[in-house]
Amino acid sequence: MEKIVSFLQNYNEILTEAFIVLMSLVLIIFLARILRQIKRLNLSLTSITQNIQAYFDVILQEEPQKAEEQTVQQDPVQNKRTAEENDFEEQERRKQEEEVFNAVLQEYFS
């Protein structure tokens, strides 16, 4: 016991520095693992946003096709609308859908 106490007294400064170095290494390892997890999370988040964007692209492409089918089936009175009016309404609808989509994404990821 006496040898241990004398060893600690003689090498106190060296042991303190060794402890600091050891704890620094442990901290660096933890930080490296955290950084790795953040990168993996970022990759999966990117994948999710790409999948969401692809999903909404498909939905937005299907809706005009359905609208065209419905306009063909409608009576001739409603077919008198000009193409400009239809384009304007479609642009407005897309703007509104994009605003809603952006609001949902901001709410989800904030």
C-alpha positions as CSV (number, residue, x, y, z in Angstrom):
1,M,0.0,0.0,0.0
2,E,2.8,2.3,0.9
3,K,4.4,1.7,-2.5
4,I,1.2,2.7,-4.3
5,V,0.9,5.9,-2.3
6,S,4.6,6.8,-3.0
7,F,4.1,6.0,-6.7
8,L,1.1,8.2,-6.9
9,Q,2.9,11.1,-5.1
10,N,6.0,10.8,-7.3
11,Y,4.1,10.6,-10.7
12,N,1.1,12.7,-9.9
13,E,1.7,15.1,-12.8
14,I,2.4,12.4,-15.3
15,L,-0.7,10.5,-14.3
16,T,-2.8,13.6,-14.5
17,E,-1.6,14.3,-18.0
18,A,-2.1,10.6,-19.0
19,F,-5.7,10.7,-17.6
20,I,-6.4,13.9,-19.6
21,V,-5.0,12.3,-22.8
22,L,-7.0,9.2,-22.2
23,M,-10.2,11.1,-21.6
24,S,-9.5,13.2,-24.7
25,L,-9.1,10.0,-26.8
26,V,-12.4,8.7,-25.4
27,L,-14.1,12.0,-26.3
28,I,-12.7,12.0,-29.8
29,I,-14.0,8.4,-30.3
30,F,-17.5,9.5,-29.1
31,L,-17.4,12.5,-31.4
32,A,-16.4,10.4,-34.3
33,R,-19.2,8.0,-33.7
34,I,-21.7,10.9,-33.4
35,L,-20.5,12.4,-36.6
36,R,-20.9,9.0,-38.3
37,Q,-24.5,8.7,-37.0
38,I,-25.3,12.3,-38.2
39,K,-24.0,11.4,-41.7
40,R,-26.1,8.3,-41.8
41,L,-29.1,10.2,-40.6
42,N,-28.5,12.9,-43.3
43,L,-28.3,10.2,-46.0
44,S,-31.5,8.6,-44.9
45,L,-33.2,12.0,-44.6
46,T,-32.1,12.8,-48.2
47,S,-33.5,9.5,-49.4
48,I,-36.8,10.2,-47.7
49,T,-37.1,13.7,-49.2
50,Q,-36.3,12.3,-52.6
51,N,-38.9,9.6,-52.2
52,I,-41.5,12.2,-51.1
53,Q,-40.6,14.4,-54.1
54,A,-40.9,11.5,-56.5
55,Y,-44.3,10.6,-54.9
56,F,-45.6,14.1,-55.4
57,D,-44.3,14.3,-58.9
58,V,-46.3,11.1,-59.8
59,I,-49.4,12.5,-58.1
60,L,-49.1,15.8,-59.9
61,Q,-48.7,14.0,-63.3
62,E,-51.7,11.8,-62.7
63,E,-54.1,14.6,-61.8
64,P,-53.9,16.5,-65.2
65,Q,-54.5,13.2,-67.0
66,K,-57.6,12.6,-64.9
67,A,-58.7,16.1,-65.5
68,E,-58.3,15.7,-69.3
69,E,-60.4,12.5,-69.1
70,Q,-63.1,14.3,-67.2
71,T,-63.2,17.3,-69.6
72,V,-63.7,14.9,-72.5
73,Q,-66.7,13.3,-70.8
74,Q,-68.3,16.7,-69.9
75,D,-71.0,18.3,-71.9
76,P,-70.1,20.7,-74.8
77,V,-71.2,23.8,-72.8
78,Q,-68.3,23.4,-70.4
79,N,-65.9,22.7,-73.2
80,K,-66.2,26.3,-74.4
81,R,-63.5,27.4,-71.9
82,T,-60.4,28.5,-73.6
83,A,-57.1,26.7,-73.2
84,E,-55.7,29.9,-71.6
85,E,-58.2,29.8,-68.8
86,N,-57.5,26.1,-68.1
87,D,-53.8,26.7,-68.1
88,F,-54.2,29.7,-65.7
89,E,-56.3,27.6,-63.3
90,E,-53.9,24.7,-63.5
91,Q,-51.0,27.0,-62.7
92,E,-52.9,28.5,-59.7
93,R,-53.8,25.0,-58.5
94,R,-50.2,23.9,-58.7
95,K,-49.0,27.0,-56.9
96,Q,-51.4,26.3,-54.1
97,E,-50.4,22.6,-53.9
98,E,-46.8,23.5,-53.8
99,E,-47.4,26.0,-51.0
100,V,-49.3,23.4,-49.0
101,F,-46.6,20.8,-49.7
102,N,-43.8,23.2,-48.6
103,A,-45.8,24.1,-45.5
104,V,-46.2,20.4,-44.6
105,L,-42.5,19.8,-45.2
106,Q,-41.5,22.8,-43.1
107,E,-43.9,21.7,-40.3
108,Y,-42.6,18.1,-40.5
109,F,-38.9,18.9,-40.5
110,S,-38.9,21.8,-38.1
